[in-house]
Amino acid sequence: MKIKVKINGLDCPNCAKSLEGEINKLDGVKNAEIDFLKATLSFECTNKEEAIRDIVGLTKEIEPDAKIIVGDDKKTDKKNKFNLKFFFDCLLLVVGIAIGAIILFVKMPAWAYWTLYVISALMLGYKTYIKAVKLLLHGKINENLLITISVIGATFVSEHLEGLMVIALYSIGKIFEGLAVDKSRRSIEQLAKLQPEEAVVLGDDGTEIVCKPEEVGLGSIVIVRAGQKVPLDGIILQGSCNVDMQSLTGESVPIKASEGDEILSGSIVLDGVIKFRTTSEQHNSTISKIMNLVENASENKSKTETFISKLTKWYTLGIILLSLVVWGITFAVTKDINVAVYRGLIFLVISCPCAFAISVPLTYFGGLGNASKHGILIKGSNYLDACARLNMVAFDKTGTLTTGNFSIEKIITHSSDYSEEEILNLCAIGEKNSIHPLAKAIVSSCNNITNEGDNIKEIAGKGVEFSLNGKEYFVGRGEGENQSAQTSVVLFENGIKIGEILLSDTIKPTSIEGCQSLKKLGIKSALLSGDNKNIVKKVADEIGIEEAYGELLPQDKYDWIKGKKDEFRIGYVGDGINDAPSLALADVGISMGINGSPASIEASDIVLVDDNPEKIATAIKISKYTKKIVIENIALSAGIKVIFLALGSFGVTGMLSAVFADVGVTLLAIFNSLRALKKKIK
């Protein structure tokens, strides 16, 4: 079974990675993974109780400050505990610095000097030393060992002031680092706090029953009043209100909802009272889908993030070996052991990998969170990278660029044996069980379906065959002969066309603006549809799409994308079951969140919560901005460290400069990463 628990108290991504490695060595535990940013531990095991007991014991041994939390730990006042721990750490730091200042600037006997020096060094960095030793005993080395060696080495070469300053500045930096990471965690966690905690259900006798959303059945009547969150998806039966959907779609302007309109879970009723009938259970609701996608997004890591994670695994050992090389070369040149050791220590301090290990995943996570605030659910940082590289976007038409709400404009009979009403009735018999928008429009327009068809067989991408009263019928899309700007559904009896229904659809207001935004980004567009070529061409011209292809089967769309992948990085946007293969094949598959089929949502990499094509350009802008910050952080961290490494190796800079190059750069990278979460995209 797969288990996920909270793990609080980890203040370092490399420490988390080291603990993860040790947990994976436990018997009965496999595929353990710690998500440092979300403070979660996931693993697979056969015996949950035994595995958790072993993990808790190991965590206490290696990371005493970390705590495994299974379920809701309501007995612990986490906020007060965190504040007390934070206060204690700060107190030790202040007292340690004060003692260090006394021994460095007040004359005293040697025994008193060394006693206070050791006390000061321990108060300033006892956690760092303990972690270094414990991990070393488990065969792991990280920046804790680098700092510990640096303090001991500085003491050895009589650089006592710098030794204390190194551990003091490092500890101060870790406190600020923890605060920065905690702030980013809280910002991102707000995105997940969308699920309403209760629902008010109307009982059969008219009484109001308060229960949890997961206890509400399909088709139940739910009441929502002003200021309350909508607990489940549904259709409004009574009342009207203004609805705040900013948490779902990123749109700050409330929308008007009244009887017959769909309302989504997670939105907030601003005024009035509404009653609606639920159209989904809690696990299939819009808000649950959003939370699941956000929760699992970090499992799909980008190549950059994966590379940084692998690099830091061997980075520390490599740095220790390089510092020995620096020590050796310096000693060979200067013949002074103290100078050689000092420069080797500078190399160790500068090279701590925290800036890379924290800032890169934090930037990607911020980008994913920012997209969520705009109503764009991206399933992983690897798809952020892929989205940033897109240079062509191909669209399905019906339900994607158009509303998918068809209305019958005209019924044509090609046989005197049938009236318009009979043509409509026969078409409705064939389309009765279809979920396609055209079928729904025909069935809803037929007041009374008089018969049931036999031997009903759906032909993918073409239509439906059925038999009735000894005759064979086929109802499906009209092809090239229709020259109108309307979608055609034709009816054949024993191979002879006997009728035709013309339907019209409307283009979404956001489709034109969305495609224009893509054009401004230098991204080509194409329209792939199973509809009539003339209709597809007309829609493409109205929206401003460069290429248009009609009368395509699902396999034709798939083949078109496959043929273009050598030349372009393609995003495909669709909403239907038949779009699933193309969504999976494209470099980035983008599906509609409201009207999208479960198959298309599952196959896609990005989900647009409000079905708004304009959000595609927004997703690309966020992806490009996030990638830009990742590159900035890598260049900033690597550039400053290389400069200080060179200066330190030649004796130009000292230990304090090395601490800035480590802790200072880490803090700069973290705060730069937060821009990915806060960036507002027009």
Solvent accessible surface area in square Angstrom, and as a share of the most:
residue,aa,sasa,rsa
1,M,131,0.58
2,K,126,0.54
3,I,19,0.10
4,K,90,0.38
5,V,8,0.05
6,K,73,0.31
7,I,2,0.01
8,N,48,0.25
9,G,36,0.34
10,L,9,0.05
11,D,53,0.27
12,C,1,0.01
13,P,14,0.09
14,N,12,0.06
15,C,2,0.01
16,A,3,0.03
17,K,76,0.32
18,S,12,0.08
19,L,0,0.00
20,E,21,0.10
21,G,20,0.20
22,E,10,0.05
23,I,0,0.00
24,N,59,0.30
25,K,133,0.56
26,L,40,0.20
27,D,132,0.69
28,G,52,0.50
29,V,9,0.05
30,K,124,0.52
31,N,97,0.50
32,A,5,0.04
33,E,69,0.31
34,I,14,0.07
35,D,26,0.14
36,F,20,0.08
37,L,12,0.06
38,K,31,0.13
39,A,8,0.07
40,T,15,0.09
41,L,0,0.00
42,S,16,0.10
43,F,1,0.00
44,E,50,0.23
45,C,7,0.04
46,T,125,0.73
47,N,71,0.37
48,K,70,0.30
49,E,128,0.57
50,E,79,0.36
51,A,4,0.03
52,I,26,0.13
53,R,152,0.56
54,D,49,0.25
55,I,1,0.01
56,V,46,0.27
57,G,40,0.39
58,L,21,0.11
59,T,2,0.01
60,K,132,0.56
61,E,86,0.38
62,I,0,0.00
63,E,2,0.01
64,P,72,0.45
65,D,52,0.27
66,A,7,0.05
67,K,78,0.33
68,I,18,0.09
69,I,9,0.05
70,V,71,0.41
71,G,60,0.58
72,D,117,0.61
73,D,35,0.18
74,K,174,0.74
75,K,202,0.86
76,T,37,0.21
77,D,79,0.41
78,K,95,0.40
79,K,150,0.64
80,N,89,0.46
81,K,110,0.47
82,F,95,0.40
83,N,74,0.38
84,L,126,0.63
85,K,77,0.33
86,F,67,0.28
87,F,125,0.52
88,F,101,0.42
89,D,29,0.15
90,C,38,0.23
91,L,85,0.42
92,L,32,0.16
93,L,18,0.09
94,V,97,0.56
95,V,54,0.31
96,G,0,0.00
97,I,74,0.37
98,A,49,0.38
99,I,30,0.15
100,G,5,0.05
101,A,45,0.35
102,I,86,0.44
103,I,4,0.02
104,L,50,0.25
105,F,159,0.66
106,V,81,0.46
107,K,201,0.85
108,M,51,0.23
109,P,77,0.48
110,A,72,0.56
111,W,188,0.66
112,A,16,0.12
113,Y,45,0.17
114,W,111,0.39
115,T,67,0.39
116,L,53,0.26
117,Y,7,0.03
118,V,76,0.44
119,I,69,0.35
120,S,0,0.00
121,A,11,0.08
122,L,90,0.45
123,M,44,0.19
124,L,9,0.05
125,G,4,0.04
126,Y,67,0.26
127,K,55,0.23
128,T,12,0.07
129,Y,34,0.13
130,I,75,0.38
131,K,16,0.07
132,A,2,0.02
133,V,83,0.48
134,K,52,0.22
135,L,1,0.00
136,L,90,0.45
137,L,145,0.72
138,H,52,0.23
139,G,65,0.63
140,K,48,0.20
141,I,44,0.22
142,N,5,0.03
143,E,0,0.00
144,N,9,0.05
145,L,21,0.10
146,L,0,0.00
147,I,0,0.00
148,T,14,0.08
149,I,59,0.30
150,S,0,0.00
151,V,8,0.05
152,I,113,0.57
153,G,9,0.09
154,A,0,0.00
155,T,35,0.20
156,F,139,0.58
157,V,10,0.06
158,S,83,0.54
159,E,65,0.29
160,H,29,0.13
161,L,85,0.42
162,E,33,0.15
163,G,0,0.00
164,L,6,0.03
165,M,65,0.29
166,V,0,0.00
167,I,0,0.00
168,A,6,0.04
169,L,60,0.30
170,Y,5,0.02
171,S,17,0.11
172,I,54,0.27
173,G,2,0.02
174,K,28,0.12
175,I,38,0.19
176,F,105,0.44
177,E,4,0.02
178,G,24,0.23
179,L,68,0.34
180,A,4,0.03
181,V,4,0.02
182,D,40,0.21
183,K,98,0.41
184,S,1,0.01
185,R,35,0.13
186,R,125,0.46
187,S,26,0.17
188,I,12,0.06
189,E,71,0.32
190,Q,105,0.47
191,L,20,0.10
192,A,35,0.27
193,K,125,0.53
194,L,19,0.09
195,Q,40,0.18
196,P,10,0.06
197,E,155,0.69
198,E,96,0.43
199,A,2,0.01
200,V,16,0.09
201,V,22,0.12
202,L,46,0.23
203,G,16,0.15
204,D,163,0.85
205,D,113,0.59
206,G,46,0.44
207,T,72,0.42
208,E,83,0.37
209,I,91,0.46
210,V,95,0.55
211,C,26,0.16
212,K,114,0.48
213,P,4,0.02
214,E,107,0.48
215,E,112,0.50
216,V,8,0.05
217,G,34,0.32
218,L,114,0.57
219,G,29,0.28
220,S,27,0.17
221,I,36,0.18
222,V,0,0.00
223,I,7,0.04
224,V,2,0.01
225,R,90,0.33
226,A,54,0.42
227,G,61,0.59
228,Q,70,0.31
229,K,70,0.30
230,V,0,0.00
231,P,2,0.01
232,L,0,0.00
233,D,12,0.06
234,G,0,0.00
235,I,62,0.32
236,I,1,0.01
237,L,69,0.34
238,Q,107,0.47
239,G,32,0.30
240,S,49,0.32
241,C,1,0.01
242,N,48,0.24
243,V,2,0.01
244,D,35,0.18
245,M,25,0.11
246,Q,87,0.38
247,S,42,0.27
248,L,1,0.01
249,T,5,0.03
250,G,25,0.24
251,E,77,0.34
252,S,76,0.49
253,V,113,0.65
254,P,60,0.38
255,I,85,0.43
256,K,134,0.57
257,A,5,0.04
258,S,45,0.29
259,E,125,0.56
260,G,52,0.50
261,D,59,0.31
262,E,85,0.38
263,I,5,0.03
264,L,9,0.04
265,S,0,0.00
266,G,0,0.00
267,S,0,0.00
268,I,49,0.25
269,V,0,0.00
270,L,78,0.39
271,D,59,0.31
272,G,38,0.36
273,V,72,0.42
274,I,0,0.00
275,K,58,0.24
276,F,0,0.00
277,R,113,0.41
278,T,4,0.02
279,T,71,0.41
280,S,15,0.09
281,E,68,0.31
282,Q,40,0.18
283,H,111,0.50
284,N,77,0.39
285,S,0,0.00
286,T,14,0.08
287,I,0,0.00
288,S,9,0.06
289,K,70,0.30
290,I,8,0.04
291,M,57,0.26
292,N,81,0.41
293,L,29,0.15
294,V,21,0.12
295,E,67,0.30
296,N,69,0.35
297,A,4,0.03
298,S,19,0.12
299,E,90,0.40
300,N,54,0.27
301,K,71,0.30
302,S,1,0.00
303,K,178,0.75
304,T,28,0.16
305,E,21,0.09
306,T,49,0.29
307,F,126,0.52
308,I,9,0.04
309,S,34,0.22
310,K,136,0.58
311,L,68,0.34
312,T,14,0.08
313,K,136,0.57
314,W,166,0.58
315,Y,42,0.16
316,T,4,0.02
317,L,77,0.38
318,G,28,0.27
319,I,13,0.07
320,I,31,0.16
321,L,100,0.50
322,L,91,0.45
323,S,6,0.04
324,L,105,0.52
325,V,79,0.45
326,V,21,0.12
327,W,86,0.30
328,G,28,0.27
329,I,108,0.55
330,T,8,0.05
331,F,77,0.32
332,A,61,0.47
333,V,116,0.67
334,T,53,0.31
335,K,153,0.65
336,D,58,0.30
337,I,76,0.38
338,N,71,0.36
339,V,50,0.29
340,A,0,0.00
341,V,26,0.15
342,Y,38,0.14
343,R,52,0.19
344,G,5,0.05
345,L,8,0.04
346,I,1,0.01
347,F,21,0.09
348,L,7,0.03
349,V,0,0.00
350,I,0,0.00
351,S,0,0.00
352,C,0,0.00
353,P,0,0.00
354,C,3,0.02
355,A,0,0.00
356,F,17,0.07
357,A,11,0.08
358,I,0,0.00
359,S,1,0.00
360,V,0,0.00
361,P,28,0.17
362,L,3,0.02
363,T,0,0.00
364,Y,2,0.01
365,F,11,0.04
366,G,3,0.03
367,G,0,0.00
368,L,11,0.06
369,G,2,0.02
370,N,2,0.01
371,A,0,0.00
372,S,12,0.08
373,K,77,0.33
374,H,34,0.15
375,G,0,0.00
376,I,0,0.00
377,L,5,0.02
378,I,6,0.03
379,K,30,0.13
380,G,0,0.00
381,S,3,0.02
382,N,47,0.24
383,Y,49,0.19
384,L,1,0.00
385,D,9,0.04
386,A,13,0.10
387,C,0,0.00
388,A,12,0.09
389,R,116,0.43
390,L,6,0.03
391,N,59,0.30
392,M,0,0.00
393,V,0,0.00
394,A,0,0.00
395,F,1,0.01
396,D,15,0.08
397,K,3,0.01
398,T,14,0.08
399,G,4,0.04
400,T,0,0.00
401,L,0,0.00
402,T,3,0.01
403,T,38,0.22
404,G,11,0.10
405,N,118,0.61
406,F,17,0.07
407,S,58,0.38
408,I,44,0.22
409,E,93,0.41
410,K,116,0.49
411,I,28,0.14
412,I,47,0.24
413,T,49,0.29
414,H,90,0.40
415,S,28,0.18
416,S,121,0.78
417,D,116,0.60
418,Y,38,0.14
419,S,56,0.36
420,E,96,0.43
421,E,138,0.62
422,E,83,0.37
423,I,0,0.00
424,L,20,0.10
425,N,18,0.09
426,L,12,0.06
427,C,0,0.00
428,A,0,0.00
429,I,4,0.02
430,G,4,0.04
431,E,17,0.08
432,K,86,0.36
433,N,118,0.60
434,S,27,0.18
435,I,114,0.58
436,H,66,0.30
437,P,38,0.24
438,L,7,0.03
439,A,1,0.00
440,K,119,0.50
441,A,10,0.08
442,I,0,0.00
443,V,40,0.23
444,S,92,0.59
445,S,49,0.32
446,C,16,0.10
447,N,154,0.79
448,N,105,0.54
449,I,45,0.23
450,T,85,0.50
451,N,64,0.33
452,E,113,0.51
453,G,13,0.12
454,D,82,0.42
455,N,125,0.64
456,I,74,0.38
457,K,127,0.54
458,E,125,0.56
459,I,50,0.26
460,A,80,0.62
461,G,47,0.45
462,K,95,0.40
463,G,14,0.14
464,V,8,0.05
465,E,67,0.30
466,F,2,0.01
467,S,12,0.08
468,L,16,0.08
469,N,129,0.66
470,G,82,0.79
471,K,79,0.33
472,E,101,0.45
473,Y,14,0.05
474,F,49,0.20
475,V,0,0.00
476,G,4,0.04
477,R,52,0.19
478,G,4,0.04
479,E,93,0.42
480,G,39,0.37
481,E,100,0.45
482,N,13,0.07
483,Q,134,0.60
484,S,40,0.26
485,A,52,0.40
486,Q,46,0.20
487,T,4,0.02
488,S,1,0.01
489,V,2,0.01
490,V,5,0.03
491,L,0,0.00
492,F,60,0.25
493,E,27,0.12
494,N,90,0.46
495,G,67,0.64
496,I,123,0.62
497,K,56,0.24
498,I,7,0.04
499,G,0,0.00
500,E,14,0.06
501,I,0,0.00
502,L,15,0.08
503,L,0,0.00
504,S,32,0.21
505,D,34,0.18
506,T,87,0.51
507,I,42,0.21
508,K,22,0.09
509,P,121,0.76
510,T,38,0.22
511,S,0,0.00
512,I,77,0.39
513,E,83,0.37
514,G,2,0.02
515,C,4,0.02
516,Q,62,0.28
517,S,17,0.11
518,L,1,0.01
519,K,91,0.38
520,K,165,0.70
521,L,56,0.28
522,G,61,0.58
523,I,8,0.04
524,K,90,0.38
525,S,4,0.03
526,A,0,0.00
527,L,0,0.00
528,L,0,0.00
529,S,3,0.02
530,G,29,0.28
531,D,1,0.01
532,N,1,0.00
533,K,118,0.50
534,N,56,0.29
535,I,8,0.04
536,V,0,0.00
537,K,112,0.48
538,K,94,0.40
539,V,15,0.09
540,A,1,0.01
541,D,88,0.46
542,E,86,0.39
543,I,1,0.01
544,G,20,0.20
545,I,10,0.05
546,E,91,0.41
547,E,45,0.20
548,A,32,0.25
549,Y,75,0.29
550,G,8,0.07
551,E,51,0.23
552,L,33,0.17
553,L,60,0.30
554,P,28,0.18
555,Q,105,0.47
556,D,54,0.28
557,K,7,0.03
558,Y,65,0.25
559,D,70,0.36
560,W,37,0.13
561,I,0,0.00
562,K,126,0.53
563,G,61,0.59
564,K,43,0.18
565,K,71,0.30
566,D,145,0.75
567,E,122,0.55
568,F,26,0.11
569,R,110,0.40
570,I,0,0.00
571,G,0,0.00
572,Y,0,0.00
573,V,0,0.00
574,G,0,0.00
575,D,17,0.09
576,G,20,0.19
577,I,100,0.51
578,N,69,0.36
579,D,1,0.01
580,A,19,0.15
581,P,63,0.39
582,S,1,0.00
583,L,1,0.00
584,A,71,0.55
585,L,36,0.18
586,A,7,0.06
587,D,40,0.21
588,V,0,0.00
589,G,0,0.00
590,I,1,0.00
591,S,0,0.00
592,M,0,0.00
593,G,12,0.12
594,I,53,0.27
595,N,92,0.47
596,G,11,0.10
597,S,14,0.09
598,P,109,0.69
599,A,39,0.30
600,S,0,0.00
601,I,20,0.10
602,E,141,0.63
603,A,28,0.22
604,S,3,0.02
605,D,18,0.09
606,I,0,0.00
607,V,5,0.03
608,L,0,0.00
609,V,2,0.01
610,D,31,0.16
611,D,9,0.05
612,N,18,0.09
613,P,2,0.01
614,E,56,0.25
615,K,13,0.06
616,I,1,0.00
617,A,3,0.02
618,T,15,0.09
619,A,1,0.00
620,I,0,0.00
621,K,67,0.28
622,I,3,0.01
623,S,1,0.01
624,K,83,0.35
625,Y,35,0.13
626,T,1,0.00
627,K,54,0.23
628,K,104,0.44
629,I,0,0.00
630,V,1,0.00
631,I,101,0.51
632,E,55,0.25
633,N,1,0.00
634,I,52,0.26
635,A,61,0.48
636,L,58,0.29
637,S,0,0.00
638,A,35,0.27
639,G,31,0.29
640,I,34,0.17
641,K,6,0.02
642,V,94,0.54
643,I,101,0.51
644,F,38,0.16
645,L,32,0.16
646,A,49,0.38
647,L,62,0.31
648,G,1,0.01
649,S,30,0.19
650,F,154,0.64
651,G,39,0.38
652,V,104,0.60
653,T,24,0.14
654,G,23,0.22
655,M,0,0.00
656,L,71,0.35
657,S,36,0.23
658,A,0,0.00
659,V,5,0.03
660,F,104,0.43
661,A,0,0.00
662,D,2,0.01
663,V,13,0.08
664,G,14,0.13
665,V,0,0.00
666,T,1,0.01
667,L,32,0.16
668,L,89,0.44
669,A,0,0.00
670,I,0,0.00
671,F,107,0.45
672,N,26,0.13
673,S,0,0.00
674,L,17,0.08
675,R,89,0.33
676,A,0,0.00
677,L,4,0.02
678,K,107,0.45
679,K,79,0.34
680,K,178,0.76
681,I,26,0.13
682,K,222,0.94
